[in-house]
Amino acid sequence: MARKKKKATKKEDRYWLQEAKERMERKGTVGKFTRYCIRKGYKGVTQECINEAKREARETGNIELLREAVFAQNVRKIAKKKKKKKKK
């Protein structure tokens, strides 16, 4: 059964990325996925690395790796949108 999504307020929607970064700093996991990608032979976080990590996470049942890969993918989408806006 799918989890019900908590309805977020406008303020929560706007600052979710900053809150996620603060949580990562508290836990000490900033750069963890980047190190994973470099260890796998990539030059950094690339779409290929994200896809490989998601595939591996599903095969091994590693929920933490899957969450990191999905987060990296979402951040890449945001960065792409911002870059597109800047060009206009």
N, CA, C and O atoms as a printed pandas DataFrame, in Angstrom:
     atom_number atom_name residue_name chain_id  residue_number  x_coord  y_coord  z_coord
0              1         N          MET        A               1    0.838   -1.178    0.000
1              2        CA          MET        A               1    0.000    0.000    0.000
2              3         C          MET        A               1    0.884    1.241    0.000
3              4         O          MET        A               1    1.855    1.320    0.752
4              5         N          ALA        A               2    0.555    2.175   -0.816
5              6        CA          ALA        A               2    1.355    3.404   -0.931
6              7         C          ALA        A               2    1.116    4.307    0.275
7              8         O          ALA        A               2    0.022    4.363    0.837
8              9         N          ARG        A               3    2.173    5.005    0.646
9             10        CA          ARG        A               3    2.044    5.949    1.761
10            11         C          ARG        A               3    1.275    7.167    1.302
11            12         O          ARG        A               3    1.390    7.595    0.153
12            13         N          LYS        A               4    0.491    7.720    2.209
13            14        CA          LYS        A               4   -0.193    8.969    1.893
14            15         C          LYS        A               4    0.821   10.090    1.984
15            16         O          LYS        A               4    1.608   10.165    2.928
16            17         N          LYS        A               5    0.790   10.940    1.008
17            18        CA          LYS        A               5    1.729   12.055    0.980
18            19         C          LYS        A               5    1.202   13.164    1.881
19            20         O          LYS        A               5    0.050   13.582    1.764
20            21         N          LYS        A               6    2.055   13.632    2.774
21            22        CA          LYS        A               6    1.691   14.711    3.679
22            23         C          LYS        A               6    1.582   16.000    2.874
23            24         O          LYS        A               6    2.478   16.349    2.105
24            25         N          LYS        A               7    0.483   16.688    3.063
25            26        CA          LYS        A               7    0.284   17.931    2.327
26            27         C          LYS        A               7    1.180   19.003    2.941
27            28         O          LYS        A               7    1.065   19.323    4.124
28            29         N          ALA        A               8    2.062   19.543    2.129
29            30        CA          ALA        A               8    3.037   20.521    2.601
30            31         C          ALA        A               8    2.510   21.937    2.391
31            32         O          ALA        A               8    1.755   22.213    1.459
32            33         N          THR        A               9    2.927   22.810    3.277
33            34        CA          THR        A               9    2.557   24.210    3.118
34            35         C          THR        A               9    3.493   24.840    2.104
35            36         O          THR        A               9    4.491   24.235    1.712
36            37         N          LYS        A              10    3.179   26.033    1.687
37            38        CA          LYS        A              10    4.008   26.732    0.696
38            39         C          LYS        A              10    5.439   26.907    1.206
39            40         O          LYS        A              10    6.398   26.718    0.458
40            41         N          LYS        A              11    5.575   27.269    2.485
41            42        CA          LYS        A              11    6.904   27.496    3.046
42            43         C          LYS        A              11    7.722   26.212    3.038
43            44         O          LYS        A              11    8.909   26.231    2.711
44            45         N          GLU        A              12    7.089   25.090    3.401
45            46        CA          GLU        A              12    7.799   23.808    3.397
46            47         C          GLU        A              12    8.212   23.427    1.983
47            48         O          GLU        A              12    9.303   22.893    1.782
48            49         N          ASP        A              13    7.365   23.691    1.010
49            50        CA          ASP        A              13    7.692   23.386   -0.386
50            51         C          ASP        A              13    8.926   24.151   -0.838
51            52         O          ASP        A              13    9.776   23.623   -1.555
52            53         N          ARG        A              14    9.007   25.385   -0.411
53            54        CA          ARG        A              14   10.067   26.260   -0.885
54            55         C          ARG        A              14   11.425   25.905   -0.293
55            56         O          ARG        A              14   12.447   26.078   -0.958
56            57         N          TYR        A              15   11.458   25.421    0.926
57            58        CA          TYR        A              15   12.727   25.230    1.635
58            59         C          TYR        A              15   13.113   23.775    1.854
59            60         O          TYR        A              15   13.944   23.494    2.717
60            61         N          TRP        A              16   12.537   22.841    1.101
61            62        CA          TRP        A              16   12.839   21.434    1.345
62            63         C          TRP        A              16   14.296   21.105    1.057
63            64         O          TRP        A              16   14.881   20.255    1.729
64            65         N          LEU        A              17   14.891   21.768    0.064
65            66        CA          LEU        A              17   16.273   21.472   -0.288
66            67         C          LEU        A              17   17.233   21.951    0.807
67            68         O          LEU        A              17   18.190   21.254    1.144
68            69         N          GLN        A              18   16.976   23.128    1.354
69            70        CA          GLN        A              18   17.822   23.637    2.435
70            71         C          GLN        A              18   17.713   22.745    3.668
71            72         O          GLN        A              18   18.708   22.489    4.347
72            73         N          GLU        A              19   16.489   22.269    3.955
73            74        CA          GLU        A              19   16.303   21.377    5.101
74            75         C          GLU        A              19   17.023   20.051    4.884
75            76         O          GLU        A              19   17.606   19.494    5.814
76            77         N          ALA        A              20   16.980   19.554    3.665
77            78        CA          ALA        A              20   17.673   18.301    3.360
78            79         C          ALA        A              20   19.178   18.472    3.525
79            80         O          ALA        A              20   19.855   17.581    4.040
80            81         N          LYS        A              21   19.703   19.614    3.088
81            82        CA          LYS        A              21   21.138   19.870    3.223
82            83         C          LYS        A              21   21.540   19.939    4.693
83            84         O          LYS        A              21   22.583   19.412    5.080
84            85         N          GLU        A              22   20.711   20.589    5.513
85            86        CA          GLU        A              22   20.999   20.664    6.953
86            87         C          GLU        A              22   21.010   19.278    7.585
87            88         O          GLU        A              22   21.868   18.980    8.416
88            89         N          ARG        A              23   20.050   18.419    7.191
89            90        CA          ARG        A              23   20.013   17.055    7.723
90            91         C          ARG        A              23   21.262   16.288    7.326
91            92         O          ARG        A              23   21.824   15.548    8.133
92            93         N          MET        A              24   21.700   16.464    6.075
93            94        CA          MET        A              24   22.906   15.777    5.601
94            95         C          MET        A              24   24.138   16.251    6.369
95            96         O          MET        A              24   25.015   15.449    6.691
96            97         N          GLU        A              25   24.208   17.546    6.663
97            98        CA          GLU        A              25   25.347   18.070    7.424
98            99         C          GLU        A              25   25.350   17.517    8.843
99           100         O          GLU        A              25   26.405   17.177    9.379
100          101         N          ARG        A              26   24.166   17.426    9.452
101          102        CA          ARG        A              26   24.069   16.881   10.818
102          103         C          ARG        A              26   24.491   15.415   10.850
103          104         O          ARG        A              26   25.197   14.987   11.762
104          105         N          LYS        A              27   24.053   14.645    9.845
105          106        CA          LYS        A              27   24.368   13.218    9.800
106          107         C          LYS        A              27   25.782   12.948    9.299
107          108         O          LYS        A              27   26.316   11.858    9.504
108          109         N          GLY        A              28   26.384   13.929    8.648
109          110        CA          GLY        A              28   27.733   13.738    8.120
110          111         C          GLY        A              28   27.756   12.986    6.806
111          112         O          GLY        A              28   28.732   12.301    6.501
112          113         N          THR        A              29   26.689   13.105    6.019
113          114        CA          THR        A              29   26.606   12.360    4.768
114          115         C          THR        A              29   26.765   13.257    3.537
115          116         O          THR        A              29   26.475   12.823    2.422
116          117         N          VAL        A              30   27.210   14.475    3.718
117          118        CA          VAL        A              30   27.414   15.370    2.584
118          119         C          VAL        A              30   28.537   14.797    1.719
119          120         O          VAL        A              30   29.634   14.539    2.213
120          121         N          GLY        A              31   28.262   14.601    0.437
121          122        CA          GLY        A              31   29.273   14.080   -0.482
122          123         C          GLY        A              31   29.381   12.570   -0.512
123          124         O          GLY        A              31   30.243   12.030   -1.206
124          125         N          LYS        A              32   28.539   11.885    0.211
125          126        CA          LYS        A              32   28.616   10.426    0.280
126          127         C          LYS        A              32   28.322    9.787   -1.080
127          128         O          LYS        A              32   29.020    8.861   -1.493
128          129         N          PHE        A              33   27.296   10.276   -1.774
129          130        CA          PHE        A              33   26.944    9.700   -3.068
130          131         C          PHE        A              33   28.000   10.038   -4.115
131          132         O          PHE        A              33   28.271    9.228   -5.001
132          133         N          THR        A              34   28.589   11.207   -4.025
133          134        CA          THR        A              34   29.666   11.583   -4.944
134          135         C          THR        A              34   30.842   10.633   -4.776
135          136         O          THR        A              34   31.422   10.177   -5.761
136          137         N          ARG        A              35   31.193   10.338   -3.539
137          138        CA          ARG        A              35   32.288    9.391   -3.281
138          139         C          ARG        A              35   31.940    8.007   -3.819
139          140         O          ARG        A              35   32.811    7.306   -4.335
140          141         N          TYR        A              36   30.668    7.606   -3.703
141          142        CA          TYR        A              36   30.220    6.318   -4.239
142          143         C          TYR        A              36   30.445    6.276   -5.754
143          144         O          TYR        A              36   30.964    5.294   -6.286
144          145         N          CYS        A              37   30.045    7.357   -6.443
145          146        CA          CYS        A              37   30.185    7.397   -7.908
146          147         C          CYS        A              37   31.654    7.365   -8.323
147          148         O          CYS        A              37   32.010    6.684   -9.284
148          149         N          ILE        A              38   32.495    8.086   -7.615
149          150        CA          ILE        A              38   33.928    8.103   -7.937
150          151         C          ILE        A              38   34.529    6.710   -7.707
151          152         O          ILE        A              38   35.358    6.246   -8.491
152          153         N          ARG        A              39   34.109    6.062   -6.644
153          154        CA          ARG        A              39   34.591    4.711   -6.353
154          155         C          ARG        A              39   34.179    3.726   -7.459
155          156         O          ARG        A              39   34.893    2.765   -7.743
156          157         N          LYS        A              40   33.015    3.980   -8.078
157          158        CA          LYS        A              40   32.530    3.120   -9.157
158          159         C          LYS        A              40   33.192    3.436  -10.494
159          160         O          LYS        A              40   32.948    2.741  -11.481
160          161         N          GLY        A              41   34.039    4.489  -10.540
161          162        CA          GLY        A              41   34.776    4.782  -11.759
162          163         C          GLY        A              41   34.245    5.958  -12.564
163          164         O          GLY        A              41   34.734    6.222  -13.662
164          165         N          TYR        A              42   33.266    6.660  -12.045
165          166        CA          TYR        A              42   32.742    7.841  -12.732
166          167         C          TYR        A              42   33.507    9.070  -12.258
167          168         O          TYR        A              42   34.158    9.040  -11.214
168          169         N          LYS        A              43   33.428   10.141  -13.024
169          170        CA          LYS        A              43   34.153   11.360  -12.668
170          171         C          LYS        A              43   33.400   12.193  -11.627
171          172         O          LYS        A              43   33.930   13.178  -11.114
172          173         N          GLY        A              44   32.211   11.809  -11.331
173          174        CA          GLY        A              44   31.361   12.509  -10.368
174          175         C          GLY        A              44   29.965   11.937  -10.481
175          176         O          GLY        A              44   29.781   10.819  -10.960
176          177         N          VAL        A              45   28.981   12.703  -10.041
177          178        CA          VAL        A              45   27.601   12.247  -10.114
178          179         C          VAL        A              45   27.085   12.491  -11.529
179          180         O          VAL        A              45   26.890   13.635  -11.940
180          181         N          THR        A              46   26.870   11.427  -12.251
181          182        CA          THR        A              46   26.336   11.506  -13.606
182          183         C          THR        A              46   25.037   10.705  -13.650
183          184         O          THR        A              46   24.738    9.942  -12.731
184          185         N          GLN        A              47   24.283   10.881  -14.705
185          186        CA          GLN        A              47   23.027   10.136  -14.836
186          187         C          GLN        A              47   23.290    8.634  -14.912
187          188         O          GLN        A              47   22.505    7.835  -14.402
188          189         N          GLU        A              48   24.389    8.257  -15.545
189          190        CA          GLU        A              48   24.743    6.831  -15.631
190          191         C          GLU        A              48   25.013    6.260  -14.241
191          192         O          GLU        A              48   24.599    5.144  -13.928
192          193         N          CYS        A              49   25.706    7.029  -13.419
193          194        CA          CYS        A              49   26.003    6.588  -12.051
194          195         C          CYS        A              49   24.710    6.461  -11.244
195          196         O          CYS        A              49   24.533    5.503  -10.492
196          197         N          ILE        A              50   23.821    7.421  -11.404
197          198        CA          ILE        A              50   22.540    7.386  -10.688
198          199         C          ILE        A              50   21.756    6.147  -11.101
199          200         O          ILE        A              50   21.217    5.438  -10.252
200          201         N          ASN        A              51   21.693    5.887  -12.408
201          202        CA          ASN        A              51   20.956    4.706  -12.888
202          203         C          ASN        A              51   21.561    3.408  -12.362
203          204         O          ASN        A              51   20.841    2.495  -11.960
204          205         N          GLU        A              52   22.891    3.336  -12.370
205          206        CA          GLU        A              52   23.565    2.128  -11.866
206          207         C          GLU        A              52   23.298    1.947  -10.372
207          208         O          GLU        A              52   23.054    0.832   -9.912
208          209         N          ALA        A              53   23.344    3.039   -9.623
209          210        CA          ALA        A              53   23.109    2.967   -8.185
210          211         C          ALA        A              53   21.676    2.521   -7.890
211          212         O          ALA        A              53   21.447    1.709   -6.994
212          213         N          LYS        A              54   20.723    3.051   -8.638
213          214        CA          LYS        A              54   19.328    2.655   -8.435
214          215         C          LYS        A              54   19.142    1.172   -8.747
215          216         O          LYS        A              54   18.458    0.459   -8.013
216          217         N          ARG        A              55   19.750    0.714   -9.832
217          218        CA          ARG        A              55   19.658   -0.696  -10.221
218          219         C          ARG        A              55   20.272   -1.579   -9.129
219          220         O          ARG        A              55   19.673   -2.566   -8.703
220          221         N          GLU        A              56   21.473   -1.208   -8.688
221          222        CA          GLU        A              56   22.166   -1.984   -7.654
222          223         C          GLU        A              56   21.390   -1.987   -6.345
223          224         O          GLU        A              56   21.307   -3.011   -5.666
224          225         N          ALA        A              57   20.826   -0.843   -5.997
225          226        CA          ALA        A              57   20.078   -0.735   -4.742
226          227         C          ALA        A              57   18.839   -1.624   -4.759
227          228         O          ALA        A              57   18.493   -2.245   -3.754
228          229         N          ARG        A              58   18.183   -1.677   -5.897
229          230        CA          ARG        A              58   16.987   -2.531   -5.999
230          231         C          ARG        A              58   17.354   -4.006   -5.930
231          232         O          ARG        A              58   16.625   -4.803   -5.339
232          233         N          GLU        A              59   18.480   -4.372   -6.533
233          234        CA          GLU        A              59   18.909   -5.778   -6.523
234          235         C          GLU        A              59   19.320   -6.232   -5.128
235          236         O          GLU        A              59   19.011   -7.350   -4.717
236          237         N          THR        A              60   20.027   -5.352   -4.395
237          238        CA          THR        A              60   20.538   -5.728   -3.076
238          239         C          THR        A              60   19.589   -5.364   -1.945
239          240         O          THR        A              60   19.756   -5.837   -0.821
240          241         N          GLY        A              61   18.589   -4.524   -2.229
241          242        CA          GLY        A              61   17.661   -4.103   -1.183
242          243         C          GLY        A              61   18.223   -2.999   -0.315
243          244         O          GLY        A              61   17.767   -2.798    0.810
244          245         N          ASN        A              62   19.210   -2.279   -0.827
245          246        CA          ASN        A              62   19.853   -1.195   -0.084
246          247         C          ASN        A              62   19.011    0.084   -0.217
247          248         O          ASN        A              62   19.168    0.844   -1.173
248          249         N          ILE        A              63   18.127    0.304    0.745
249          250        CA          ILE        A              63   17.203    1.440    0.704
250          251         C          ILE        A              63   17.964    2.761    0.778
251          252         O          ILE        A              63   17.596    3.723    0.103
252          253         N          GLU        A              64   19.002    2.818    1.577
253          254        CA          GLU        A              64   19.766    4.056    1.754
254          255         C          GLU        A              64   20.389    4.517    0.431
255          256         O          GLU        A              64   20.328    5.698    0.090
256          257         N          LEU        A              65   20.976    3.595   -0.298
257          258        CA          LEU        A              65   21.581    3.924   -1.592
258          259         C          LEU        A              65   20.514    4.381   -2.585
259          260         O          LEU        A              65   20.740    5.315   -3.354
260          261         N          LEU        A              66   19.368    3.734   -2.569
261          262        CA          LEU        A              66   18.275    4.115   -3.460
262          263         C          LEU        A              66   17.817    5.543   -3.162
263          264         O          LEU        A              66   17.597    6.333   -4.080
264          265         N          ARG        A              67   17.677    5.866   -1.893
265          266        CA          ARG        A              67   17.260    7.228   -1.507
266          267         C          ARG        A              67   18.288    8.266   -1.940
267          268         O          ARG        A              67   17.929    9.344   -2.414
268          269         N          GLU        A              68   19.561    7.938   -1.775
269          270        CA          GLU        A              68   20.616    8.869   -2.194
270          271         C          GLU        A              68   20.576    9.094   -3.704
271          272         O          GLU        A              68   20.735   10.222   -4.172
272          273         N          ALA        A              69   20.366    8.024   -4.460
273          274        CA          ALA        A              69   20.325    8.130   -5.920
274          275         C          ALA        A              69   19.121    8.951   -6.379
275          276         O          ALA        A              69   19.241    9.788   -7.274
276          277         N          VAL        A              70   17.979    8.716   -5.776
277          278        CA          VAL        A              70   16.778    9.468   -6.142
278          279         C          VAL        A              70   16.950   10.942   -5.777
279          280         O          VAL        A              70   16.550   11.822   -6.540
280          281         N          PHE        A              71   17.540   11.210   -4.620
281          282        CA          PHE        A              71   17.794   12.595   -4.213
282          283         C          PHE        A              71   18.732   13.277   -5.203
283          284         O          PHE        A              71   18.496   14.419   -5.598
284          285         N          ALA        A              72   19.790   12.584   -5.604
285          286        CA          ALA        A              72   20.739   13.147   -6.573
286          287         C          ALA        A              72   20.041   13.438   -7.903
287          288         O          ALA        A              72   20.311   14.452   -8.545
288          289         N          GLN        A              73   19.154   12.552   -8.302
289          290        CA          GLN        A              73   18.422   12.753   -9.551
290          291         C          GLN        A              73   17.517   13.983   -9.452
291          292         O          GLN        A              73   17.443   14.772  -10.394
292          293         N          ASN        A              74   16.833   14.152   -8.325
293          294        CA          ASN        A              74   15.960   15.308   -8.141
294          295         C          ASN        A              74   16.747   16.611   -8.118
295          296         O          ASN        A              74   16.302   17.612   -8.679
296          297         N          VAL        A              75   17.899   16.608   -7.481
297          298        CA          VAL        A              75   18.728   17.814   -7.425
298          299         C          VAL        A              75   19.246   18.161   -8.814
299          300         O          VAL        A              75   19.332   19.337   -9.167
300          301         N          ARG        A              76   19.591   17.145   -9.607
301          302        CA          ARG        A              76   20.037   17.394  -10.990
302          303         C          ARG        A              76   18.925   18.034  -11.815
303          304         O          ARG        A              76   19.187   18.918  -12.631
304          305         N          LYS        A              77   17.685   17.591  -11.607
305          306        CA          LYS        A              77   16.552   18.182  -12.318
306          307         C          LYS        A              77   16.406   19.657  -11.972
307          308         O          LYS        A              77   16.195   20.494  -12.850
308          309         N          ILE        A              78   16.521   19.967  -10.682
309          310        CA          ILE        A              78   16.394   21.352  -10.227
310          311         C          ILE        A              78   17.505   22.202  -10.824
311          312         O          ILE        A              78   17.260   23.316  -11.288
312          313         N          ALA        A              79   18.721   21.682  -10.813
313          314        CA          ALA        A              79   19.862   22.420  -11.359
314          315         C          ALA        A              79   19.671   22.680  -12.851
315          316         O          ALA        A              79   20.006   23.752  -13.353
316          317         N          LYS        A              80   19.128   21.689  -13.548
317          318        CA          LYS        A              80   18.891   21.833  -14.979
318          319         C          LYS        A              80   17.865   22.939  -15.249
319          320         O          LYS        A              80   18.034   23.742  -16.168
320          321         N          LYS        A              81   16.801   22.973  -14.440
321          322        CA          LYS        A              81   15.775   24.005  -14.598
322          323         C          LYS        A              81   16.354   25.385  -14.340
323          324         O          LYS        A              81   16.077   26.331  -15.077
324          325         N          LYS        A              82   17.163   25.498  -13.285
325          326        CA          LYS        A              82   17.768   26.800  -12.952
326          327         C          LYS        A              82   18.694   27.255  -14.068
327          328         O          LYS        A              82   18.727   28.436  -14.414
328          329         N          LYS        A              83   19.446   26.317  -14.631
329          330        CA          LYS        A              83   20.370   26.638  -15.700
330          331         C          LYS        A              83   19.608   27.126  -16.933
331          332         O          LYS        A              83   20.030   28.068  -17.604
332          333         N          LYS        A              84   18.489   26.478  -17.218
333          334        CA          LYS        A              84   17.654   26.858  -18.341
334          335         C          LYS        A              84   17.092   28.269  -18.153
335          336         O          LYS        A              84   17.066   29.064  -19.093
336          337         N          LYS        A              85   16.642   28.575  -16.928
337          338        CA          LYS        A              85   16.107   29.900  -16.614
338          339         C          LYS        A              85   17.161   30.973  -16.808
339          340         O          LYS        A              85   16.868   32.051  -17.326
340          341         N          LYS        A              86   18.387   30.682  -16.393
341          342        CA          LYS        A              86   19.470   31.644  -16.480
342          343         C          LYS        A              86   19.785   32.012  -17.917
343          344         O          LYS        A              86   20.113   33.163  -18.205
344          345         N          LYS        A              87   19.687   31.044  -18.827
345          346        CA          LYS        A              87   19.991   31.284  -20.233
346          347         C          LYS        A              87   19.014   32.256  -20.869
347          348         O          LYS        A              87   19.384   33.022  -21.758
348          349         N          LYS        A              88   17.769   32.228  -20.418
349          350        CA          LYS        A              88   16.740   33.103  -21.018
350          351         C          LYS        A              88   16.930   34.532  -20.727
351          352         O          LYS        A              88   16.138   35.363  -21.172
